[in-house]
């Protein structure tokens, strides 16, 4: 048999391909987890802003802020976001503070924004990273 009759890959070619794929994966995975963390965080900030909007509407109607999340039309106290990444609670009557607390995998991945807060005066939590 001549060399031209052989088809396929050598072991060296396969190993080089595996090494290249491994290097690409080691670069891409941290970027992917960062993206997933930030997308979960955006769910928390959206929920906080939604509750703030509901609190302001409740205040317009009743001249006092809601003490209970069920007064705002939420199903439970504390309210869980759509994917369950954050639980959101609001406290106060003459003013309010809304707090979103990371749950499950989001709490593990996102140590920077374990809690996201917003007050009636518009003061956002301690880390500006949480609101990006």
Secondary structure, DSSP 8 states (H G I E B T S, - for coil): --GGG--S--HHHHHHHHHHHHHHHHHHHHHHHHHHHHHHHHHHHHHHHHHHHHHHHHHHHHSS--SSGGGGT-SSSSEE-TTSSEEEEEE-SSS-EEEEEE-HHHHHH-STTSEEEEETT--B-S-GGGG-
